[in-house]
Amino acid sequence: MADISVTELHERMQKGEKLNIIDVREVYEYEEFNIGAQLIPLGTLPEKLAELESIKDEEIIVHCRSGARSANAKMYMMSEGFTNVRNLLGGMIAYQSEVNS
């Protein structure tokens, strides 16, 4: 599945779409700034995957600070049978830049 741009995500959030967004950053990063995503730090993703089983075939957007950790999360989730995982390009750095411009 193609990754998602900050612009597309922000527009969809503004429309009030119900989105499955997972933040794979650490707790302290989430506490500094977040967009209301479900927090599952990358290191805990393998043990938390069962909690996401009910949305395995739905679109899931993963994000981190810059897009690197979430790219790893996307690859891992797809290797575990998740079918529609999209990485937020540029992560929260790009998101904050876009929203604040």
C-alpha positions as CSV (number, residue, x, y, z in Angstrom):
1,M,0.0,0.0,0.0
2,A,1.2,3.5,-0.8
3,D,2.4,5.6,2.1
4,I,0.4,8.7,3.1
5,S,1.4,12.4,2.9
6,V,1.0,14.8,5.8
7,T,-1.4,16.8,3.6
8,E,-3.7,13.9,3.0
9,L,-3.7,12.8,6.6
10,H,-4.4,16.3,7.9
11,E,-7.3,16.8,5.4
12,R,-8.9,13.5,6.3
13,M,-8.6,14.3,10.0
14,Q,-10.2,17.7,9.4
15,K,-13.1,16.0,7.7
16,G,-13.6,13.9,10.8
17,E,-12.9,10.6,9.2
18,K,-12.5,7.6,11.6
19,L,-8.9,6.6,11.1
20,N,-6.8,3.9,12.6
21,I,-3.6,5.8,13.5
22,I,-0.8,4.2,15.5
23,D,2.1,6.3,17.0
24,V,5.2,4.1,17.3
25,R,7.3,6.7,19.2
26,E,8.3,6.5,22.8
27,V,6.0,7.8,25.6
28,Y,8.0,10.9,26.2
29,E,7.7,11.9,22.5
30,Y,4.0,11.3,22.6
31,E,3.6,13.4,25.7
32,E,5.4,16.3,24.0
33,F,3.1,16.3,20.9
34,N,0.6,13.9,19.6
35,I,-2.4,13.9,17.2
36,G,-4.5,11.5,19.2
37,A,-3.2,8.3,17.7
38,Q,-3.0,5.1,19.7
39,L,0.5,4.9,21.3
40,I,2.3,1.6,20.7
41,P,6.1,2.2,21.0
42,L,7.9,0.3,18.2
43,G,9.7,-1.9,20.8
44,T,6.4,-3.2,22.1
45,L,4.6,-3.7,18.8
46,P,5.2,-7.5,18.6
47,E,3.5,-8.1,21.9
48,K,0.7,-5.6,21.2
49,L,-0.1,-6.9,17.7
50,A,-2.9,-9.2,18.9
51,E,-4.8,-6.1,20.1
52,L,-4.9,-4.9,16.5
53,E,-6.3,-8.2,15.1
54,S,-9.8,-6.8,14.6
55,I,-8.5,-4.1,12.2
56,K,-6.0,-6.3,10.4
57,D,-7.6,-5.7,7.0
58,E,-8.5,-2.0,7.5
59,E,-6.3,0.9,6.6
60,I,-3.8,1.5,9.4
61,I,-1.6,4.6,9.4
62,V,1.6,4.4,11.4
63,H,3.8,7.3,12.3
64,C,6.8,8.3,14.3
65,R,9.0,11.4,14.6
66,S,10.6,11.3,11.1
67,G,9.1,8.3,9.3
68,A,12.0,5.8,9.9
69,R,10.6,3.8,12.9
70,S,7.1,3.8,11.4
71,A,8.5,2.4,8.1
72,N,9.9,-0.5,10.1
73,A,6.6,-0.9,11.9
74,K,4.8,-1.0,8.5
75,M,7.2,-3.7,7.2
76,Y,6.8,-5.7,10.3
77,M,3.0,-5.5,10.4
78,M,2.7,-6.4,6.7
79,S,5.0,-9.4,7.4
80,E,2.5,-10.4,10.1
81,G,-0.5,-10.4,7.6
82,F,-1.7,-6.8,8.0
83,T,-2.9,-5.9,4.5
84,N,-3.3,-2.1,4.4
85,V,-0.6,-0.3,6.4
86,R,0.5,3.2,5.4
87,N,3.5,5.1,6.7
88,L,3.1,8.9,7.4
89,L,5.9,10.4,5.2
90,G,8.1,12.7,7.2
91,G,6.4,11.8,10.5
92,M,5.5,14.3,13.2
93,I,8.3,16.7,12.1
94,A,6.6,17.1,8.7
95,Y,3.1,17.1,10.3
96,Q,3.9,20.0,12.6
97,S,5.6,21.9,9.9
98,E,2.6,21.5,7.5
99,V,-0.1,22.3,10.1
100,N,1.8,25.3,11.5
101,S,2.6,26.8,8.1
